[in-house]
């Protein structure tokens, strides 16, 4: 029985309907606006505000030692103006010195909002606490906030300010301490120190870019980019096309043939502190971390190695559903929802199917569907599966995760003892699963695509690593050739480049193994030249699996 599958099917098309009618008309009538030519401009607003400042300086708490600078201007549709200012005192920034002037459409004063109404006056602007001392205090606080972690590239830069936010105004050092944690995430702390006494006034996290981390089931502690929403965080990555992960709540899709009438939910995961999960399966967010991490690494592999932004190459992200069904021993990519779905496994044969190579495998089906669209049957179906095994493996190597180091085994992390073997498939000698083909013959097309893929997988391993026995990241690999020859590998990077170009430029929906040989030879020629070492290696590797 296949353990990793790819769902294909027809797409449901819905006609778009333009939203027109009374709603927009009523909204326009109920929101009177000034004529476009009559509305004040930004310059008009600033000019009017300057007049107001001069007339109302005392009322606004402005004195001769202070200066103001426009930060922002908003002009409403009806001409009302809002001019936002920052303030300095003897040229020092004032925390809490900002205010907004509100002006009527004709530029007259309507009101003001001030961050603080404290009278702004301090004894002097010469600090007794030195800048290096303030920097040391801030660095110590940042280390304390990340106790037990090794911080790298730590810097602390103090600047002298006037603090009008915390009681009576006082001279203070505002120090931004930043560093990188063990995962490479930026971390930061802003510390406000009394420049006279050295006492800490306040401290807060500087970075709210939603760089978090999670404890995964298979990959250890991993970095995550998330989205801040109110006081919590969403497992959604705006830096990678909005990819996100949701909980299918152990429900399944209701489908008729290839059309799904309803889909299991994908309730977006959220977290209070952006430190996700416990690493245990009892925490539902744990496998969500694995799924999101797998999406991130796959995105990065295609972008960094092949300059492809997103599965479809359009910069848009896909999404993941985890906890699909009950004891579901599978994972699949579905073109119709452009999404990944992961089962939890039965715990006897398989665990949750959210390992890196499975994620890379399944999402690579999406890449194939948007490029060569290899038909999912016969030899082209075997090539479709081989493509996903190849790129899933390269994604695993690209991640360079010490908890899940790269190898040429597929799904080794998810396999349990009840399956009777150490992985779902292996590429050095595919026939070790008892079903896959090492070498091409005229019966290969009759095999299930997960087993006919063995020919392509064997070729890929030989092209990258060569024949014979070797140990890769602690895993023993043995790859004999079908014709008894010795093949010298050209490396994983060149395999990936050649296969990607063949897939995206030369392969079509009906490509079989003979045509795949031609496609990869053409790709190697394009990339490395006719008669190059790389092109010769491609020919030798295909011959070694009896594709001539």
C-alpha positions as CSV (number, residue, x, y, z in Angstrom):
1,X,0.0,0.0,0.0
2,X,1.3,3.4,-0.9
3,X,2.2,5.6,2.1
4,X,2.6,8.9,0.3
5,X,0.1,9.9,-2.3
6,X,-0.7,12.8,-4.6
7,X,-4.3,13.8,-5.1
8,X,-5.2,15.2,-8.5
9,X,-8.6,16.2,-9.8
10,X,-10.7,18.6,-11.7
11,X,-11.0,22.1,-10.4
12,X,-14.4,23.6,-9.5
13,X,-14.8,26.9,-11.3
14,X,-17.1,29.6,-10.1
15,X,-18.1,32.6,-12.1
16,X,-17.1,35.9,-10.6
17,X,-20.0,38.4,-9.9
18,X,-19.3,42.1,-9.7
19,X,-20.6,43.6,-6.5
20,X,-22.5,46.7,-7.6
21,X,-25.8,48.3,-6.6
22,X,-27.4,50.4,-3.9
23,X,-24.8,49.8,-1.1
24,X,-22.0,51.8,-2.6
25,X,-24.4,54.6,-3.6
26,X,-25.8,55.0,-0.1
27,X,-22.4,54.9,1.4
28,X,-21.4,57.8,-0.8
29,X,-24.5,59.8,0.0
30,X,-24.0,59.3,3.8
31,X,-20.3,60.3,3.7
32,X,-20.3,63.9,2.3
33,X,-16.8,64.9,1.1
34,X,-15.3,68.1,0.0
35,X,-14.7,68.4,-3.7
36,X,-11.2,67.0,-4.6
37,X,-10.1,70.5,-5.8
38,X,-11.2,72.1,-2.5
39,X,-9.5,69.6,-0.1
40,X,-6.4,70.9,1.7
41,X,-3.1,69.3,0.7
42,X,-0.5,68.0,3.0
43,X,1.4,71.3,2.6
44,X,-1.8,73.2,3.5
45,X,-2.3,71.2,6.6
46,X,1.3,71.7,7.8
47,X,1.2,75.4,7.1
48,X,-2.1,75.8,9.1
49,X,-0.7,73.6,11.9
50,X,2.4,75.8,12.2
51,X,0.2,78.8,12.7
52,X,-1.8,77.0,15.4
53,X,1.5,76.0,17.1
54,X,2.7,79.6,17.2
55,X,-0.7,80.8,18.7
56,X,-1.1,78.0,21.2
57,X,2.4,77.2,22.2
58,X,1.8,77.7,26.0
59,X,-1.4,75.7,25.9
60,X,0.4,72.8,24.2
61,X,3.3,73.0,26.7
62,X,5.9,74.2,24.2
63,X,8.8,76.4,25.3
64,X,11.9,78.0,23.8
65,X,14.1,74.9,24.5
66,X,11.8,72.7,22.5
67,X,11.5,72.0,18.8
68,X,8.8,70.1,16.8
69,X,9.0,68.0,13.7
70,X,6.1,66.7,11.6
71,X,5.9,62.9,11.6
72,X,2.7,62.3,9.7
73,X,-0.3,64.1,8.1
74,X,-3.8,62.8,7.5
75,X,-6.4,64.8,5.5
76,X,-9.9,63.4,5.7
77,X,-12.3,63.3,2.8
78,X,-14.2,66.3,4.3
79,X,-11.0,68.3,4.6
80,X,-10.4,67.8,8.3
81,X,-6.7,67.7,9.0
82,X,-4.6,65.8,11.6
83,X,-0.9,66.7,11.9
84,X,1.3,64.5,14.1
85,X,4.4,65.9,15.7
86,X,7.5,64.6,17.5
87,X,9.2,66.9,20.0
88,X,12.8,67.5,21.1
89,X,14.2,69.2,24.2
90,X,17.6,70.9,23.8
91,X,17.8,68.7,20.6
92,X,17.2,65.5,22.6
93,X,14.3,63.2,21.6
94,X,11.4,63.4,24.1
95,X,9.7,60.1,24.9
96,X,6.1,61.0,25.4
97,X,6.6,64.4,23.6
98,X,4.5,63.5,20.6
99,X,1.1,65.0,19.9
100,X,-1.5,65.4,17.2
101,X,-3.1,68.6,16.2
102,X,-6.6,68.4,14.8
103,X,-7.7,71.1,12.4
104,X,-11.1,72.0,10.8
105,X,-11.3,72.0,7.0
106,X,-10.6,75.7,7.0
107,X,-7.4,75.1,9.0
108,X,-8.6,76.4,12.3
109,X,-7.8,74.6,15.6
110,X,-10.2,71.8,16.6
111,X,-8.2,70.1,19.3
112,X,-5.1,68.1,20.2
113,X,-4.0,64.7,21.6
114,X,-0.9,64.7,23.6
115,X,1.1,61.6,24.8
116,X,1.7,63.4,28.1
117,X,0.7,66.7,29.5
118,X,3.6,66.9,32.0
119,X,5.4,70.2,32.0
120,X,8.7,69.6,30.1
121,X,11.6,70.9,32.2
122,X,14.7,69.1,33.6
123,X,17.7,70.3,35.5
124,X,20.2,69.7,32.7
125,X,21.2,67.5,29.8
126,X,24.6,66.2,31.0
127,X,24.4,62.6,32.2
128,X,26.1,61.2,35.3
129,X,25.8,57.6,34.0
130,X,28.1,57.0,31.0
131,X,26.9,55.5,27.7
132,X,29.1,52.4,28.1
133,X,27.6,51.7,31.5
134,X,24.1,52.0,30.0
135,X,25.1,49.7,27.2
136,X,26.3,47.1,29.7
137,X,23.1,47.2,31.7
138,X,21.0,46.7,28.6
139,X,23.1,43.8,27.3
140,X,22.8,42.2,30.7
141,X,19.0,42.5,30.6
142,X,18.9,41.0,27.1
143,X,21.0,38.0,28.2
144,X,18.7,37.6,31.3
145,X,15.7,37.5,29.0
146,X,17.3,34.6,27.1
147,X,18.8,32.8,30.0
148,X,20.4,29.5,29.0
149,X,20.8,30.5,25.4
150,X,24.0,31.5,23.6
151,X,23.5,34.9,22.0
152,X,25.6,35.9,19.0
153,X,26.5,39.3,17.5
154,X,25.2,41.2,20.6
155,X,25.3,45.0,20.3
156,X,23.9,47.7,22.5
157,X,23.6,51.3,21.3
158,X,22.5,54.0,23.9
159,X,21.1,57.3,22.9
160,X,20.4,60.2,25.3
161,X,16.7,61.1,25.6
162,X,14.2,62.9,27.8
163,X,11.7,60.6,29.4
164,X,8.3,62.2,29.8
165,X,6.4,58.9,29.9
166,X,7.2,57.7,33.4
167,X,6.3,60.4,35.9
168,X,8.2,63.6,36.1
169,X,10.4,64.2,33.0
170,X,14.0,63.1,33.5
171,X,17.2,62.6,31.5
172,X,17.6,59.0,30.4
173,X,19.5,56.5,28.2
174,X,17.5,54.6,25.7
175,X,19.5,51.6,24.7
176,X,18.6,49.1,22.0
177,X,20.3,45.8,22.6
178,X,20.0,43.3,19.7
179,X,21.5,39.9,19.0
180,X,20.9,36.6,17.3
181,X,19.7,33.6,19.2
182,X,20.9,30.0,18.7
183,X,18.5,29.6,15.7
184,X,19.6,32.8,14.0
185,X,16.5,34.7,14.9
186,X,17.0,38.4,15.8
187,X,16.2,39.2,19.4
188,X,16.1,42.6,21.0
189,X,15.4,44.5,24.1
190,X,15.0,48.3,24.6
191,X,16.1,49.4,28.0
192,X,15.4,52.8,29.5
193,X,17.9,53.8,32.2
194,X,17.9,56.9,34.5
195,X,21.0,58.9,33.3
196,X,21.4,60.4,36.7
197,X,21.0,57.4,39.1
198,X,21.6,54.4,36.8
199,X,18.2,52.9,37.8
200,X,16.2,51.0,35.3
201,X,13.1,52.9,34.3
202,X,11.6,50.4,31.9
203,X,12.4,47.7,29.4
204,X,10.5,46.2,26.5
205,X,10.9,43.8,23.5
206,X,12.2,45.8,20.6
207,X,11.3,43.3,17.8
208,X,7.7,42.6,17.0
209,X,8.4,41.2,13.6
210,X,6.9,37.9,14.7
211,X,10.1,35.9,14.6
212,X,9.3,32.9,16.8
213,X,10.3,29.4,17.3
214,X,8.7,26.0,17.9
215,X,9.5,22.6,19.3
216,X,8.8,20.1,16.5
217,X,8.4,16.4,16.6
218,X,11.2,15.5,14.2
219,X,13.4,18.6,13.7
220,X,14.0,19.8,17.3
221,X,13.7,23.5,18.0
222,X,13.2,25.4,14.8
223,X,12.8,29.0,13.7
224,X,9.4,30.2,12.5
225,X,8.1,33.4,10.9
226,X,4.6,34.1,12.2
227,X,2.0,36.9,12.1
228,X,1.2,39.0,15.1
229,X,-2.6,39.5,15.5
230,X,-3.6,41.5,18.5
231,X,-2.1,40.0,21.6
232,X,-1.4,36.6,20.0
233,X,0.5,35.1,17.0
234,X,-0.8,33.1,14.0
235,X,1.1,30.3,12.4
236,X,1.1,32.2,9.2
237,X,4.2,33.4,7.3
238,X,3.8,36.6,5.3
239,X,7.5,36.4,4.2
240,X,6.6,33.2,2.3
241,X,3.5,34.1,0.5
242,X,1.2,33.8,3.5
243,X,1.7,30.1,4.0
244,X,-0.1,28.9,7.1
245,X,-1.0,25.8,9.0
246,X,-4.4,24.8,10.4
247,X,-6.0,22.0,12.4
248,X,-8.2,19.6,10.5
249,X,-9.6,18.5,13.9
250,X,-9.4,14.8,12.9
251,X,-12.1,15.3,10.2
252,X,-11.9,14.2,6.6
253,X,-13.0,15.5,3.3
254,X,-16.2,14.4,1.7
255,X,-15.5,13.7,-1.9
256,X,-17.2,12.2,-4.9
257,X,-14.7,10.8,-7.4
258,X,-12.2,13.6,-7.8
259,X,-14.4,16.5,-6.7
260,X,-14.5,17.3,-2.9
261,X,-18.0,18.5,-1.9
262,X,-16.8,19.6,1.5
263,X,-13.3,19.9,3.1
264,X,-12.1,19.2,6.5
265,X,-11.4,22.5,8.4
266,X,-8.1,24.2,8.6
267,X,-8.5,26.2,11.9
268,X,-5.5,28.4,12.0
269,X,-3.1,27.7,14.9
270,X,-2.4,30.6,17.3
271,X,-0.1,31.0,20.2
272,X,0.2,33.5,23.0
273,X,4.0,34.1,23.2
274,X,5.3,33.0,19.8
275,X,7.1,30.0,21.3
276,X,5.2,27.1,19.8
277,X,4.4,23.7,21.1
278,X,6.2,21.3,23.5
279,X,7.7,18.8,21.0
280,X,5.3,16.1,22.2
281,X,2.4,14.7,20.2
282,X,0.1,15.4,23.1
283,X,0.4,19.0,22.1
284,X,-1.6,19.5,18.9
285,X,0.6,22.4,17.9
286,X,3.7,20.1,17.8
287,X,3.0,18.6,14.4
288,X,1.8,22.0,13.2
289,X,5.3,23.2,13.8
290,X,6.8,20.4,11.7
291,X,4.4,21.1,8.9
292,X,5.0,24.9,8.9
293,X,8.8,24.3,9.1
294,X,8.6,21.8,6.2
295,X,6.8,24.4,4.2
296,X,9.4,27.1,5.1
297,X,12.3,24.9,4.1
298,X,10.7,23.8,0.9
299,X,9.9,27.4,-0.1
300,X,13.5,28.4,0.7
301,X,14.9,25.5,-1.3
302,X,13.0,26.4,-4.4
303,X,13.6,30.1,-4.0
304,X,17.3,30.0,-3.1
305,X,18.4,27.2,-5.4
306,X,16.0,27.5,-8.4
307,X,14.8,31.1,-8.0
308,X,11.2,29.9,-7.9
309,X,9.0,31.9,-5.5
310,X,6.4,29.6,-4.2
311,X,5.0,26.3,-5.4
312,X,3.3,27.8,-8.4
313,X,6.1,30.3,-9.0
314,X,3.7,33.2,-8.4
315,X,4.9,34.2,-4.9
316,X,1.7,32.9,-3.3
317,X,1.8,30.4,-0.4
318,X,0.0,27.2,0.0
319,X,-1.4,25.9,3.3
320,X,-1.2,22.9,5.5
321,X,-3.8,20.8,7.3
322,X,-2.6,18.6,10.1
323,X,-4.5,16.1,12.3
324,X,-6.4,14.9,9.3
325,X,-8.7,11.9,9.9
326,X,-8.1,9.3,12.6
327,X,-5.0,7.1,12.5
328,X,-4.6,8.2,8.9
329,X,-1.4,6.7,7.5
330,X,-0.8,9.1,4.7
331,X,0.0,12.6,3.6
332,X,-1.0,14.2,0.3
333,X,-0.9,17.3,-1.9
334,X,-4.1,18.4,-3.5
335,X,-4.0,20.6,-6.6
336,X,-7.6,21.6,-6.1
337,X,-7.1,23.4,-2.7
338,X,-3.4,24.0,-3.4
339,X,-2.8,22.6,0.0
340,X,-0.9,19.9,2.0
341,X,-2.7,17.4,4.2
342,X,-1.0,15.3,6.9
343,X,-2.3,12.3,8.8
344,X,-1.3,11.4,12.3
345,X,-0.4,7.8,11.5
346,X,-1.7,4.8,13.4
347,X,1.3,4.8,15.8
348,X,2.1,1.2,14.9
349,X,3.3,1.4,11.3
350,X,3.6,5.1,11.0
351,X,3.7,8.2,13.2
352,X,2.6,11.7,12.1
353,X,3.7,12.1,8.5
354,X,5.1,15.6,8.9
355,X,8.8,14.9,8.4
356,X,10.9,17.2,6.2
357,X,11.3,14.9,3.3
358,X,7.6,14.0,3.2
359,X,6.8,17.8,3.2
360,X,9.2,18.5,0.4
361,X,8.0,15.4,-1.5
362,X,4.3,16.4,-1.3
363,X,4.8,20.1,-2.2
364,X,7.0,19.1,-5.1
365,X,3.9,17.4,-6.6
366,X,2.5,21.0,-6.7
367,X,5.6,22.2,-8.6
368,X,5.2,19.3,-11.1
369,X,1.5,20.1,-11.6
370,X,2.4,23.7,-12.5
371,X,5.2,22.7,-14.9
372,X,5.5,19.4,-16.7
373,X,2.2,18.1,-15.3
374,X,3.4,14.5,-15.6
375,X,0.4,12.2,-15.9
376,X,0.0,10.2,-12.8
377,X,0.1,6.7,-14.3
378,X,2.5,4.5,-16.2
379,X,6.1,5.7,-16.6
380,X,5.2,9.3,-16.4
381,X,3.5,8.6,-13.1
382,X,6.7,7.0,-11.9
383,X,8.6,10.0,-12.9
384,X,6.1,12.2,-11.1
385,X,6.7,10.3,-7.9
386,X,10.5,10.2,-8.5
387,X,10.5,14.0,-9.0
388,X,8.9,14.4,-5.5
389,X,11.3,11.9,-3.9
390,X,14.3,13.7,-5.5
391,X,13.3,17.2,-4.4
392,X,12.0,16.0,-1.1
393,X,15.4,14.5,-0.4
394,X,17.2,17.7,-1.6
395,X,14.9,19.8,0.7
396,X,16.0,17.6,3.6
397,X,19.7,18.1,2.7
398,X,19.1,21.9,2.2
399,X,17.6,22.2,5.7
400,X,20.9,21.1,7.2
401,X,19.1,20.2,10.4
402,X,21.2,18.1,12.8
403,X,18.0,16.5,14.2
404,X,17.0,15.3,10.8
405,X,20.2,15.2,8.7
406,X,19.9,14.6,4.9
407,X,20.0,11.0,3.5
408,X,18.5,9.1,0.6
409,X,15.8,7.4,2.6
410,X,12.2,8.6,2.3
411,X,10.1,9.0,5.4
412,X,12.6,7.4,7.8
413,X,11.4,9.7,10.6
414,X,7.8,8.6,10.4
415,X,8.3,4.8,10.2
416,X,7.5,2.7,13.3
417,X,8.6,-0.8,13.9
418,X,5.3,-2.3,12.8
419,X,6.1,-1.4,9.2
420,X,8.9,-4.0,9.0
421,X,11.5,-1.7,7.4
422,X,13.4,1.5,8.2
423,X,11.8,3.9,5.7
424,X,9.0,4.2,3.2
425,X,11.4,4.0,0.3
426,X,15.1,4.4,-0.3
427,X,16.8,5.8,-3.4
428,X,20.2,4.1,-3.4
429,X,18.6,0.6,-3.8
430,X,14.8,1.1,-4.3
431,X,14.2,-2.7,-4.4
432,X,15.0,-3.0,-0.7
433,X,11.3,-2.3,0.0
434,X,10.4,-5.5,-1.8
435,X,8.3,-3.8,-4.5
436,X,10.2,-0.9,-6.2
437,X,12.2,-1.3,-9.4
438,X,16.0,-0.7,-9.4
439,X,16.2,-1.0,-13.2
440,X,14.0,-0.3,-16.2
441,X,12.2,-3.0,-18.1
442,X,9.1,-3.1,-20.3
443,X,6.9,-4.0,-17.3
444,X,7.8,-1.0,-15.2
445,X,4.9,1.0,-16.6
446,X,2.5,-1.6,-15.1
447,X,3.7,-1.0,-11.5
448,X,2.1,1.4,-9.0
449,X,3.7,4.8,-9.6
450,X,5.3,4.7,-6.1
451,X,7.3,1.6,-7.2
452,X,8.0,2.5,-10.8
453,X,9.5,5.6,-9.4
454,X,12.4,3.4,-8.2
455,X,14.1,3.7,-11.7
456,X,14.2,7.5,-11.5
457,X,15.2,7.5,-7.8
458,X,18.1,5.1,-8.5
459,X,19.2,7.3,-11.4
460,X,19.2,10.4,-9.2
461,X,21.2,8.7,-6.4
462,X,23.8,7.4,-8.9
463,X,24.1,10.8,-10.6
464,X,24.6,12.6,-7.3
465,X,26.6,10.1,-5.2
466,X,27.9,7.5,-7.6
467,X,27.8,3.7,-7.3
468,X,29.2,1.6,-4.5
469,X,28.9,1.9,-0.8
470,X,29.3,5.0,1.3
471,X,28.0,6.4,4.6
472,X,26.1,9.7,4.5
473,X,25.3,11.5,7.7
474,X,25.6,8.2,9.6
475,X,23.4,6.2,7.2
476,X,25.0,3.4,5.2
477,X,24.1,3.5,1.4
478,X,24.8,0.9,-1.1
479,X,24.0,1.4,-4.8
480,X,24.9,-1.2,-7.4
481,X,24.4,-0.5,-11.1
482,X,22.2,-2.6,-13.3
483,X,24.8,-2.9,-16.1
484,X,27.7,-3.6,-13.8
485,X,29.5,-0.3,-14.5
486,X,30.9,2.1,-12.0
487,X,29.3,5.5,-11.9
488,X,31.0,8.6,-10.5
489,X,28.6,11.1,-8.9
490,X,28.5,14.9,-9.7
491,X,26.9,16.0,-6.4
492,X,23.4,16.8,-5.1
493,X,23.4,20.4,-6.3
494,X,24.0,19.5,-10.0
495,X,21.4,16.8,-9.8
496,X,18.9,19.3,-8.6
497,X,19.8,21.9,-11.2
498,X,19.6,19.3,-14.0
499,X,16.3,17.7,-12.9
500,X,14.6,21.1,-12.3
501,X,15.5,22.4,-15.7
502,X,14.5,19.1,-17.4
503,X,11.1,19.2,-15.5
504,X,10.4,22.9,-16.2
505,X,11.7,23.1,-19.8
506,X,11.7,19.7,-21.5
507,X,9.4,17.3,-19.8
508,X,5.7,17.1,-20.7
509,X,2.7,15.2,-19.4
510,X,3.6,12.1,-21.3
511,X,7.3,11.9,-20.7
512,X,8.5,8.4,-20.1
513,X,11.9,7.1,-19.0
514,X,13.4,7.2,-22.5
515,X,12.2,10.8,-22.9
516,X,13.4,11.7,-19.4
517,X,16.9,10.6,-20.4
518,X,16.7,13.0,-23.4
519,X,15.3,15.8,-21.2
520,X,18.0,15.6,-18.6
521,X,20.7,15.3,-21.3
522,X,19.4,18.5,-22.8
523,X,19.2,20.2,-19.4
524,X,22.9,19.2,-18.7
525,X,23.9,20.5,-22.1
526,X,22.2,23.8,-21.4
527,X,23.7,24.2,-17.9
528,X,27.2,22.8,-18.4
529,X,27.8,22.5,-22.2
530,X,27.7,19.8,-24.8
531,X,30.0,16.9,-24.0
532,X,30.6,18.2,-20.5
533,X,31.5,16.0,-17.6
534,X,28.0,16.6,-16.2
535,X,26.3,15.6,-19.5
536,X,28.4,12.4,-19.7
537,X,27.5,11.6,-16.1
538,X,23.8,11.9,-16.9
539,X,24.2,9.5,-19.8
540,X,26.2,7.0,-17.6
541,X,23.7,7.1,-14.7
542,X,20.7,6.4,-17.1
543,X,22.6,3.5,-18.7
544,X,23.3,2.2,-15.2
545,X,19.6,1.8,-14.6
546,X,19.0,0.3,-18.1
547,X,17.5,3.4,-19.7
548,X,19.4,3.7,-22.9
